[in-house]
C-alpha cells in the first residue's frame, strides 16, 4: 500500500520560536533525513556562530544578510543560496531594512548544534 503524504501547517504543527518555525525530519517527516527552519529574522538580528556535523543550506527568499563561514564573510539577498559545509563555524546577521525570509535546511533527520564559546 502506498504511503500517504504528510501535510503540516507551519503555524500549528511545527515547533515555533519568536523568529522561526522548525521542522525535524525524525519528528515530523516520517523519518526523512532532512530538517529545516522557516526563518523570519528582523532587521539587525544576529544568529551567533555555531556548527553542525552536517552541511546547512540557506535559501534566501526575501531580504538581505551577511553570512560568516569559518571567518569569511559573504553578503546575500533574496533569490540566492548560501552553503555552510559540515563542521564549518557559521552565523549570519540580517543586514537589510526588512524581515529576512529564509529557509535553512539541515542535512539530518535531527538537528545537532554546537554553539561557539562566548
Protein Blocks (a to p, Z undefined) as FASTA:
>chain_A
ZZddddddfklmpccdfkbccddfklmnnopacddddddddehiacdddddfbdcddddf
bdcddddeehiacdddehiacdddehiacddddfbfbdcdddddddbfbdcdddddZZ
